[in-house]
């Protein structure tokens, strides 16, 4: 079968699968591309144009193959195929999906491993355009989601290449590199350990201070992915004064609200980890630091329900730690007064029909936190 005919069929099948997924309320995929031309991909795949080879291997996932096919297709073809797919019945769509699986077995498309090698090779090319550098990082962003792929990237040295992009002059490249590291590190001690060895954690902490909101958000995402449930990572985070970064983010009212949400959420996560692992290490001194605690308390009166909810949840956890001094929360942090001001704010929010239900839920949480706090003060 001609290679480009196969590619065309794959596009149709990809859109058929997308239509099935849409009808089943599933999410769609992302577009694949590469800085290397199509001839190189054909050569790498072992497929000879004009022949129909029966071979082993191929993509490690059907989604990976579909994304690659879409990324190498003509937009007009995609548009026409999409129209045809929308007209099909569910039975026809499912029949086409079976045909797709049979077709995949006859093709040797690049595997996830080969695609990662191509992307890393692109990043190692000093003359690569920014557009293609962005594209290579976008590809890795999806490829590293499976834990085996993330481990393979780490073992092959590709993670070191991505970490090197954290120092690139282009903010978008830095953002994407941080995002890839965060995705690869989630719940993955093997990758986390290599990132620590590369010294990337310190770089990521500094990146949270970027003037680019998106770069800062993705850097904080990566920091969170690296230190959650990881004692060694948390020790490095504190040694690098990462808690000062969190305090600065929470205290800075000029920063984007989503960055402040992520910061206080991470504080709550660290406090929860501390609460659940008191037998492993002593409570960290930052949870009794007055300025740090005040930066959390002050967030509950910021007029953003999502931020207020996250701050309340964090305070709820902090109140359960033995190191927390209720008098410091009352006298220095002003928690008692903040809870009362918040009550008035939420009352006003509940007058807005669009916010009523959410504000009521947050008020319930506020009441619970106030009750716990009063008990800590010995007032109940």
N, C-alpha and C positions, 0 to 999 in steps of 0.2 A: 504494500500500500504506500502511495506517495506520502512523504512526511508532512507536507503542507495540507494534504487532504485529511490526514489524521488530525492535524492541529485544528482544522476547521470543524471536524466532527467533535473533537474534544470541547471546543467552544460551545457548540450547540448542547452537548451533554452537560457541560458545566452550568449553563443557564437553565437547563431542564432540572438539574439537581437544585439549583437556586430557587426555582419556582416551587419545587416540592418543599423545600425548607421554608419558603415564605408561607406556603399554605399551612405548614405545620407550626408556624410562629417561631421558626428558628432564625438565628442571626446569619448574615451573609459573610463573605470573605473579603480579602484584600487583594489588590492587584500585585502580581509579581512582575519583575523586570530585572535586567542586569546590564551592566556597562559593557559586557562582552557581547559580541554579535551572535546571531542565530547559528551561524555555521560552527562556531566554537561549541555551542551547546549540543548541537547534533553530534559533533565529533566526540565530545565528552560522554555522551549518552551511549555511544556504541552503535547507534542506529544509522544504517546506510540508506540514504534517500533512494526510493524506488524499490526497496526490498522490504519484505515483511518478516522480520526476525522473531523467532520464538526464543526469548531469553529470560533469565532470572533477574531479580533486582527491581529497579524502578523506584518510584516514590515510596517513602515509608508511610505515607498517608494519602488517601484519596483527595482530601482537601488541598494538599500541597500540589498535586498534579493539576487540579482544576485552576488554582490560582495562577500557576505557571502558564497554563494554556490561555487564560484570559489576558494575561499580561503581554502575550506575544501575538495578539490578534488585532485585526483591523477593526476600528470602531464601528464602521458600517456593518461589518459581519455581526458584531455583537448586538447591534440594534435590531437587525432583521431576525436574528436567532431568538432574541428576547420576545419579539412579537409572536413568533411561531410557538414558543414555549407557553406563553400565556393562554393560547387558544386550546391547548391540550387538556384532556380530561385527566383525572388522577390516575386512572388505569394506564393511559398512554404514557404519562410521565414516569410511572413506576417501571413500565416496560423499557422505556428509554434508559432508565437508570441501570437496569440489568445489562443492557447492551453496552453501556459505558464501562461497567466492570469487566466485561469480556474484552472490550477494546484495550483497556489498561493492561490486561495480562499479555497482550500482543505487542505492546510498546515498551521500549526501554527509555523512559523519560529520566531526566536527572533526579537522583535521590536527594533527600534532604541534606545528607552529608555532602554531596557534590555541590549543591546550591550554597551551602555554608562556605565551602572552600572557595567558590567563585566570588562570593561576597567579600570574604576576608582578603582574597587576592586583589580585588578591586580597591579595598581600603589601603592596601600596601602600595598601591600605585600613586606615587607622588604627583603625577601629572593628571590624575583623575579630576574631572570637573566637579564642582560642588553639587550639581544636580544629581550626578551619578553616585557621588559619595552619600548623599541623602538617601538615594534609592537603595543602595547596598545595606545601609543601616535599617531601613524600613523592612527589607527582606529578613534580616537577622532578627528583627523584633518579633516576627511571627514564627520564624524557625526555632527560636530558643524556648518557645512555650512548653513543648514536651520535655520532661526532665532528662531523658536520654540525649536529646539533641543539645541541651544546655551543657551536659557533662562532656559530650563530644567536642563542643566548641572549646571548652576549658582544656581538655586533654590535648587538643591539636594546636594550642597556642593562639587560637583565634580570640580568646578572651583578652589576652594581653594586647592584641592589636586594637580591640574595641576600647579598652581602658586608655590606650594612648590617644584616642580621639577626644577624650575629656579635656585635653589641652589644646584642641584645635582653635584657630582664630575665629571660626564661624560659630555663632551661637546655636544655630540649628543643628549643626553636627554634634556639638557638646550635648545638647538636649537629647538627641536621639541615642547617643552613646550611653548616657546615663539611663535612659529608658530601657535599652537592651540589657544593661547590667542589672537593673532592677528586676526585669522579667526573668532573667536567667537565675537570679539569686533567690527568688521566692521559695521558701521551704526547701532549700537545697544547700545543706552544709558543705558539700564538696565544692561547689562553685563559690560559696561565701568565703571559704578558706583561701581560695586562690585570689579572690578580689582583695582580701586583707593583705596577702603576701605582696601583691602588686602596689600596695599603698594607695589604692583608689579611694578608700573610705575618707581619708583626710581631704582629698581633692573634691569629693562629692559634698562634704560638709561646707567647704568654702564656696562651692557653686550655688548653694542655697541663697547666698547673698547677691546673686546675679541681678542685674537691672532688668533682665528678661524674665517676666513672670513664668512663662512656660518652661524655661530652662531651670529656674528655681524649683518649680513644682516637681519636675521629673527628677531632679537631683535629690529632693527630699523623699520622693517615692523610693529611689534606689537606696538611700540611707535606711529608710524604714525596713525595706526588704532584707537588708543585710544584717540588721541588729535584732530584729524580732526573734524571740526564743533562742537567741544565740549569746551565751554568756561571754564568750571571748570577744565577740563583736561589740557587745555593750561595754566591756572594759576598755576597748580601743576607742569607742565613741566618747566615753567620759574622759579618757586620757587626752583626747584631742579637743577637749572642751566643747564637745558637740552640744551639751546642755545649754551653754551660753548662746549658741546659735538658735536653739529652740526658744529660749527666753526672749531674745531679740525679735524673733519673728512674731511671737505672741503679743509682744508689747508695742509693736509698730503698727499704728492705726492706718498708715498710708499704704501698707502692703495689700496685695490682692487677698480678698477674703478666703479664697479656696486654699491659699498657702497657710493662712492662720488656722484654718480648720484642720489641715493635715498635721500641723505642728502639735496642736492640743490633742488630737487623736493619738499621735505617737506617744505623747506624755502619758496618756491614759493606758496605752498598751504596755509601756514600760512599768508603770505602777502595778498593773494587773500581773505582769510577769513576776515582779518583786513579791507581790502578795502570795502568789502560788508557789514561789520557790524560796521561802524564808529559811528553809533548812539547808540551802546550798551556800548562801552568803548573807552577810549582814546587810541591813537596809542601807541604801545609798544616801549619802549626805545631802544630795540635791533635793530630796523630798522633805527636808527640814530647812531648806534655804528660804529665807523670808522673801527675797526679791523674786525668786523663781516661782514660789507659790502665789505671790501677788499677781504675777503675769498671767497665771491661770484664772484666778478669781476675777480679775478685771474683765475677762472675756464674757462673763455671763450677763453683762449689761450692754454688750455690743448688739445693736439691733439687727440681728441675723439669727433666725430660729435654728438653723442647722448648726451654726457655730455655738449658740447658747446650749443646745442639747449636748453637743460633744464636750463642752466645758463642764457642764453639770455631771455628765457621766464620769468624767475624769476626776472631778472633786469627790464624787461618791466613792470612787476607788481609793483615792488618797486618804479619805477619812478613816479607812479601815487599816491603814498602816500604823504600826506602833510608834513610829518616829514622829508622827504628826502631832503638833502642839495646838490644841483648839484655841488657846488664848492668842497665839500668833495669828491664826486665821481670823479671829475676831478683831483684835486690836490693831494689828499691822496691815493685814490684807483686807480688812473691812468686809468679811464674808457675810456677816449678819445683815448689814445695811444693804449690801449688793443683792442679797436674796429678796429683800423687801422691795427694792426698786424694780427688780426683775418681775416680781408679782404684779406690779402696776403696769409694766410694759406688756406683759402677757394678757392682762385683762383688756387692754386696748386692742391687741392683736386679735383677740377672740371676737371683737366686734366686726372684724373683716371676714366676710363669708368664705373667702378663698383661703384664709389662714386659720380659721376657727378650730378645725379638728387637730391640726398639727400643734397649734398653740396650747390647746387643752392637754395634749399628751405631754408637752414640755412642762406645763404647769404641774401635772401629776408628778413628774420627775423632780421638779423644783421642791415640791412639798415633801417628798421622800428625803431629799438631801437636807432640807431644813430640819426635819425630825431627827435624822442621824446626828446632825451638828449640835442640836440642842441637848441630845443625850450625851455627846462627848463633853459638852460644857457643864454637865451635871444639873441641867435645868429641868430634867424630866425624871 
